[in-house]
């Protein structure tokens, strides 16, 4: 096995994804192992890990598997060594720009939710302190 390849366990550790989740993403066509060992074990490269990290970052923002696939397809084409026609490149950039905007919008929504959650926790702390309960750990 070449040193640049990793087995699924190492990839799971590096990406903080479960083996089951990585296999699910493979079944969904989002990431395909770059190679297989002689024993049939999945082998991944740094590029595969980077791809999984994109997926991992999209998931908590509410992107669907189809949206993940669409974004990865667009970025794959943009990263391709094959030259793109100007119109095709512009369309791909617009697709990626749409995902960037959707991600930014979702981050803003999450910031509002976090702020409200922090306010709620502070309100509860205040009530406990007012009731004479000592602060927790």
N, C-alpha and C positions, 0 to 999 in steps of 0.2 A: 504494500500500500504506500502510495506517495505521501510525503510529509505534508503536502498542502491540502490533503483531504482529511475530513473529520467524520467520525461516526455520529449517528443520531444522538447518542447520549451526550457527547461533548457539545453538539449544537444546542441541545435542550438546555444544558447548563449555561451556555453563553447567551442564549436568547431569553432565558427564564420562561420558556414554553415547555409544556409537557410533551412527552413522546407522542401521546395520543393526538394532541393538537397539531404537532408537526405532520403526523401522518394524515390527519384530516385535511390540512392545507394542501398536502400532496394529492389526495383524492379529489380535491376541488380544483386542481390544476393551477394553484397559485405558486407553488414551488416544487420543482422536480429535482431530486438528487442528481448531482452532476455525474455520478458514476456509481457503480456497484462493485463491492469486493468480490473475490473469487467465491466466497461463501454466500454471496447474495445480499450482504449488508449494504444499506444505503450509505453513500459517501457524499459529503457536502464540501463546498469550497467557501472561501470568504465571501464571494459574491452571493452564494446561497444564504449565508448568514445575514448579509446586508438586506437581502430581499425579505427574509423572515422578520427582520427588525422593522421594515416598512409596514408589513402586515400587522405586527404587534402594536405599532403606534397608531394604526388606523382603527383597530378594533374598538378601543375605549371611546373613540370619537363617534361611534355609531355607524361607521361605513359598513355596507353589506359586502358579502363575498364577491358579488358581481361588480360592485364599485371598485373593490380592491383589484380584481382581475383587470378591469378597464384601465385603471391608473397604471398598473404594472405593465400592461401591454403598451400604453402610450410612452412610458419612460423607457421601456425596452427598445422601442422603435427610435426614440430620440437618441439613445445611447449606441445604436447600431453603427457599425463601421460603414454600412451602405449609405451613400449620400441620399438625402431626401429632397424631393422637389419643394420649392419654396411654399407652395400652397399646402402641401401635406404637412410640412414642418409647422406652419402657422396653425393648422387645425390641431395638431398634437399639443402644441404649446397652449392653445386655448383650453383644451381638455385638462391639462395639468393645472393651469391657472384656476379653473373652476374648482378643482379639488383643493387647491391651496386656499381659496376663498371659503369653501365649505368648512375646512379645518379651522381656519381663523374664526369663523362664526361660532363653531362649536366650542372652541377654547374660550371665547368671550362668554358664552352661555354657562360654561363650567365655572368660570371665575365668579359669576353672579351667584351661582348655586353655592360655591365654597364660601363666599362672603356671608350669605344668609345662614349657612351652617355654623360658621364661626360666631356670628351674632347670637344664634340660638344657644350654642355652648356657653358663651359669656353670660347670657341671661340666666341660664341654669346655675352657673357658678355664683352669680350674684345672689340668687335666691337661697342657695345653700349657705353662703356666708351670712346673709341676713338672718337665717334661721339658727345661726350659731354653730353650724357644722364646720369643723376644721377643714382646711384645704386638703385634697387628696394628694397622692404621690406625684 
